[in-house]
Amino acid sequence: MNTPTGTFVFGQFIIGEPRVVVSYPPGYPPIAIEVLREFSPTEFIGKVYVRGREGNWTPVHADGATSYDWFTAAKTKKVQFDMASSSARWDVLHFRGENSGTAGQYLAVALKQRTEKGSPSYGKLRIME
C-alpha cells in the first residue's frame, strides 16, 4: 500500500513518561493511524500502519504486532502516541486485533487525548488527510 486513502493521523508511539521525546526526521513519521471510529474529538479507534524502508505504508497484522516494542510494552507500561499534527499527548487505552471483510485482520488502537487542566494542548487535534 503506497498511498493510503481515508483520514489519518501520523506520529510515533512512546513508551512510559518520556522526559525528552526523540523525534523522527521531518516528514517521516514511523506510524500512521487510520481513523475508523470517532467517539468524540478526544477519543477514537484507528487501524495502525507502519512505514517501510521504501516509504510505503503497511497495515500491522494483529498476529505480527508482538515484533513491535510499543505493542509488547503496552501490556505492562503506559504507552502514548505523539501525534505529529498536535501538541497534545494521546494515551493508548488498548491495542486489539480486528477483522474487516475487505482488509482482513489488522491491529487497532484506542486513543484518548490527555486532558489535564492547564494543559496548553487541550483540544488542539488537527486531522491530516
N, C-alpha and C positions, 0 to 999 in steps of 0.2 A: 504494500500500500504506500504509494509515494505521496499522494496528496489527499489526505482525508477530508471528507466534507461533513458539515454539521457545525455545532457550536462547541468550541474547545477552549480550555484554559491550559497554560503552559507553565512549567516550573520544575521544582525538584522536591523529593521527599527528604526530610531532615529527621534524624534520629535523636531523641532526647530534647533537652533545652539548650540550644546552641548559644554560646557566648558570642561567637562570630560566625556568620554564615559564609562558607566558601562558595563563591558564585561560579557559575558556568560561563564560558565565553559568550559575549554579546550575540544575541540572535540564535543561540544554540542551547535552548533548554533541553534537558535529557528526557523529560516526561511531558506527555500530553494527556489530558483527561477530556473525553467527550462527554458533555453534559447530557445525561439521559433522563433524569427525573429531578425537578427542582421543587423543593418544598417551601422555600422562602428565599429571599435574597441572600441569606446567610447559611443555607444548608441545601446540599444536593448530593446526588449519587451519579457517578460517572464511570465510563469504561476507560481503563488505563492502557496507554500506549507508551512504548519506549522508542527512542530514536536510535537507529542502527548506525554502523560506521559509515555507510554511504549516504546518510542523512534521511533515509526513508523511515516512516513510522510503522511500527508493527504492534498489533494488539498483544497484550500479555495474556497468555493462556493460563487459566486458573491452576492447572496441574504443574506448570513450569514456574510459578511465582516463587517457589522456595529458593530459586537461584538468585534472588534479589535480596540484599541485606536489609532494605527498608521493610520488606514483607515479613521476613523472619523476626526482625526486631519488634514488630508491632505486637507480637504475642506476649512480650514481657515489658516493653518500654513504650513511652509516648513517642508517637511519630506525627510529624506535622508536614504540611505541604506549603512550601514557599512559592507563592504564585507570582510569576513574572509581571503580570499586569496589575498587581495590587500590593500595597504596602502592608496589607493585613496578613496575619498568620492564620492558617486553617488547620484545625485539629483533625486527624484521621480518626473517625469513630470506629470504622472496621473495614476490612477487606473481605470479599467473598466471591466465590465463583458464581457466575450467572450464565444462562444459556439463551441464545437467540436463534430462532429458526433459520434465519439467513446467515448470521455470522458465526454460529456455533458457540462453543464455550469461550468465555473471556473472564478476566479479573475485573471486578467492580470495586470502587472505593466510595465510602460515605464520608463527606467532608462537612465540617461546620466551622464557620468563621469565629475566631475568638472575639468576645465582646466585653472585655474588661472595661470598666468605667475609666474614662480618661484616656483611653487608647486613641491615638491620632488616626489610626487606620480603620476605626469602626465604620462600616458601611461604605467602603470605597472599592467595591468589586467592579472591575471592567472586564467584560467577556470579550475574548479575542476570536474573531471568525476568520 
